[in-house]
Amino acid sequence: DIVLLITPIDVEAPAGRLILPQVQSIRDILDNDAVAIVLKEREVDSFLRRTGIKPALVVTDSQIFNKADAMIPKDIPLTSFSIVLAKHKGDFENYIKGTPKISDLKNGDRVLVLESCSHHQSCDDIGRVKIPRWLSNFTGKKLEFDVVAGLDKLPRDINEYALLVQCGGCMITMKQVVNRLKPAIDAGIPITNYGMAIAWVMGIYHRAVAPFININGDSTDYL
């Protein structure tokens, strides 16, 4: 099988290398004797036209979900690196239950964003800037955000949050991710993942999780 990986090289891309989720995906593809094709987003259209290749799966950076959704024919499965990680080492069942709760957020609700590593922050950081902006714009509500990096303690009691958004967790183990999520789950607080939250607010959630689960409804039933 051929797997197409869409990997933007932008301000957040580390100099001289790929990010860990991309490297892990390439290794997993090779371990399963499949073929990995790695492209920047602006090369995808011409590549598909020139070669006639129909990938078995396309995995994109979550931040360009809209572009990827438009470029990739609907009969080709599409997901993101973050959602692959959600399935591989997160609490995927509770992510599936929690993600739709984004639409229920109200004015004044507080959202906890969990980064599982300490990294160099850019001016358009996904966890600190983009996701808060996308969630606020999608809901049309005035939301409050706390961002916790690494395995630092939470700044307030977990019960004060209406939603928890966990990163892919590429730098930590599955056990660490699950333990990080457990207090919110035990408290009945909805949880989601970077990629799944982005897919929801961009209107392509059902397509993005379809490679891993049968889900009823189309991409417009919650917009």
C-alpha positions as CSV (number, residue, x, y, z in Angstrom):
1,D,0.0,0.0,0.0
2,I,1.0,3.6,-0.7
3,V,0.6,6.1,2.1
4,L,0.9,9.8,1.3
5,L,2.1,12.1,4.0
6,I,1.5,15.8,3.7
7,T,4.1,17.7,5.7
8,P,4.1,21.5,5.5
9,I,7.4,23.2,6.0
10,D,6.4,26.4,7.7
11,V,7.5,28.7,10.6
12,E,6.8,25.9,13.1
13,A,8.8,23.3,11.3
14,P,12.1,22.6,13.0
15,A,15.2,23.5,11.0
16,G,16.8,20.6,9.2
17,R,14.4,17.8,10.3
18,L,10.9,16.5,10.4
19,I,8.8,16.5,13.6
20,L,8.5,13.3,15.6
21,P,5.0,12.3,14.6
22,Q,6.0,12.5,10.9
23,V,9.1,10.4,11.5
24,Q,7.2,7.8,13.6
25,S,4.6,7.5,10.8
26,I,7.3,6.9,8.2
27,R,8.9,4.2,10.3
28,D,5.5,2.5,10.9
29,I,4.8,2.5,7.2
30,L,8.2,0.9,6.5
31,D,7.8,-1.6,9.3
32,N,4.6,-2.8,7.6
33,D,6.3,-3.1,4.2
34,A,4.2,-0.3,2.7
35,V,5.4,2.7,0.7
36,A,5.7,6.3,2.1
37,I,5.5,9.3,-0.1
38,V,6.2,12.6,1.6
39,L,5.2,15.9,0.0
40,K,4.6,19.5,1.0
41,E,1.0,20.6,0.5
42,R,1.6,22.7,-2.6
43,E,3.0,19.6,-4.4
44,V,0.0,17.3,-3.8
45,D,-2.3,18.3,-6.7
46,S,0.4,18.1,-9.4
47,F,1.7,14.8,-8.0
48,L,-1.7,13.1,-8.1
49,R,-2.3,14.4,-11.6
50,R,1.1,13.4,-13.0
51,T,1.4,10.0,-11.5
52,G,-2.2,8.7,-11.3
53,I,-1.4,7.2,-8.0
54,K,-4.3,6.5,-5.6
55,P,-2.9,6.3,-2.1
56,A,-4.5,3.8,0.4
57,L,-4.4,6.5,3.0
58,V,-3.4,10.2,3.2
59,V,-2.1,11.6,6.5
60,T,-1.8,15.4,6.8
61,D,-0.7,18.0,9.3
62,S,-3.9,18.9,11.2
63,Q,-3.3,22.6,10.6
64,I,-4.0,22.3,6.8
65,F,-7.0,20.0,7.1
66,N,-9.1,22.3,4.9
67,K,-6.5,22.4,2.1
68,A,-6.0,18.6,2.3
69,D,-9.7,17.9,2.3
70,A,-10.1,20.0,-0.9
71,M,-7.1,18.4,-2.6
72,I,-7.7,14.7,-1.8
73,P,-10.5,13.0,-3.6
74,K,-13.3,11.9,-1.3
75,D,-12.8,8.2,-2.1
76,I,-9.3,8.3,-0.5
77,P,-9.2,8.0,3.3
78,L,-7.8,11.1,5.0
79,T,-6.7,11.7,8.5
80,S,-3.9,13.6,10.4
81,F,-0.7,12.8,12.3
82,S,-2.4,13.9,15.5
83,I,-5.4,11.6,15.0
84,V,-3.1,8.7,14.2
85,L,-1.4,9.4,17.6
86,A,-4.8,9.7,19.3
87,K,-5.7,6.2,18.1
88,H,-2.2,4.8,18.8
89,K,-1.6,6.1,22.3
90,G,-4.5,8.2,23.5
91,D,-7.9,7.4,25.0
92,F,-9.6,7.2,21.6
93,E,-13.0,6.2,22.8
94,N,-13.3,9.1,25.1
95,Y,-11.9,11.5,22.5
96,I,-14.7,10.3,20.2
97,K,-17.3,11.0,22.9
98,G,-15.8,14.3,23.9
99,T,-15.0,16.1,20.7
100,P,-18.6,16.9,19.7
101,K,-19.0,18.7,23.1
102,I,-17.0,21.5,21.5
103,S,-20.3,22.7,20.1
104,D,-21.8,22.9,23.6
105,L,-19.2,25.4,25.0
106,K,-20.7,28.5,26.5
107,N,-19.6,32.0,27.3
108,G,-17.1,32.0,30.2
109,D,-16.2,28.3,29.9
110,R,-12.6,27.4,30.6
111,V,-10.6,25.1,28.3
112,L,-7.5,23.3,29.4
113,V,-4.9,22.7,26.7
114,L,-2.3,20.1,27.5
115,E,1.1,20.1,25.8
116,S,3.0,17.0,26.7
117,C,6.5,18.4,26.0
118,S,8.3,21.6,26.4
119,H,9.1,23.0,23.0
120,H,10.2,26.3,21.4
121,Q,7.1,28.4,21.0
122,S,6.5,30.2,17.8
123,C,4.4,33.4,17.2
124,D,1.6,31.2,15.8
125,D,1.9,28.3,18.2
126,I,-0.7,25.6,17.7
127,G,-1.6,25.0,21.3
128,R,-1.3,28.5,22.6
129,V,-2.6,30.6,19.7
130,K,-4.2,28.6,16.9
131,I,-6.4,26.2,18.8
132,P,-7.8,28.9,21.2
133,R,-8.5,31.1,18.2
134,W,-10.2,28.3,16.2
135,L,-12.3,27.2,19.1
136,S,-13.4,30.7,19.9
137,N,-14.3,31.5,16.3
138,F,-16.2,28.2,15.8
139,T,-18.3,28.5,19.0
140,G,-18.7,32.3,18.8
141,K,-18.2,32.3,22.6
142,K,-15.9,34.1,24.9
143,L,-13.7,31.2,26.3
144,E,-10.9,31.2,28.8
145,F,-7.8,29.0,28.1
146,D,-5.1,27.6,30.3
147,V,-2.1,25.9,28.7
148,V,0.0,23.4,30.6
149,A,3.4,22.3,29.2
150,G,5.2,19.1,29.8
151,L,4.0,17.3,33.0
152,D,3.5,20.4,35.0
153,K,0.8,20.7,37.6
154,L,-2.6,22.2,36.6
155,P,-3.1,25.8,37.6
156,R,-6.6,25.2,39.0
157,D,-8.9,22.3,40.0
158,I,-9.9,20.0,37.1
159,N,-13.6,20.6,37.8
160,E,-13.2,24.2,36.7
161,Y,-12.8,23.2,33.1
162,A,-15.5,22.6,30.5
163,L,-13.2,20.8,28.0
164,L,-9.7,19.3,27.9
165,V,-7.6,19.4,24.7
166,Q,-4.6,17.0,24.7
167,C,-1.8,17.2,22.1
168,G,-0.8,14.1,20.2
169,G,1.7,13.1,22.9
170,C,4.5,12.0,20.6
171,M,7.1,12.6,23.2
172,I,5.5,10.6,26.1
173,T,4.2,7.1,26.6
174,M,0.6,5.9,26.2
175,K,0.5,5.3,30.0
176,Q,1.5,9.0,30.6
177,V,-1.2,10.2,28.2
178,V,-3.9,8.1,29.8
179,N,-2.9,9.1,33.3
180,R,-2.9,12.7,32.2
181,L,-6.5,12.4,30.9
182,K,-7.9,10.3,33.8
183,P,-8.8,13.1,36.2
184,A,-10.9,14.8,33.6
185,I,-12.6,11.6,32.6
186,D,-13.3,10.7,36.2
187,A,-14.8,14.2,36.7
188,G,-17.0,13.8,33.6
189,I,-15.2,16.5,31.6
190,P,-15.2,16.1,27.8
191,I,-11.7,15.4,26.4
192,T,-10.4,15.8,22.8
193,N,-7.1,15.8,20.9
194,Y,-5.5,18.6,18.9
195,G,-6.2,16.9,15.5
196,M,-9.7,15.8,16.4
197,A,-10.6,19.3,17.7
198,I,-9.2,21.0,14.6
199,A,-11.1,18.6,12.3
200,W,-14.3,19.3,14.2
201,V,-14.1,23.1,13.9
202,M,-13.1,22.8,10.2
203,G,-16.1,20.7,9.4
204,I,-14.3,17.5,8.4
205,Y,-14.3,15.5,11.6
206,H,-16.3,12.6,10.2
207,R,-13.9,12.1,7.3
208,A,-10.9,12.5,9.5
209,V,-11.8,9.8,12.0
210,A,-13.4,7.4,9.4
211,P,-10.2,5.4,8.8
212,F,-10.5,4.2,12.4
213,I,-14.2,4.1,13.2
214,N,-17.6,3.8,11.6
215,I,-19.5,7.0,12.4
216,N,-23.0,8.0,11.4
217,G,-23.7,11.3,9.8
218,D,-21.8,13.5,7.3
219,S,-19.5,16.4,7.8
220,T,-22.3,19.0,7.8
221,D,-24.6,17.7,10.5
222,Y,-23.1,19.8,13.3
223,L,-22.3,23.0,11.5
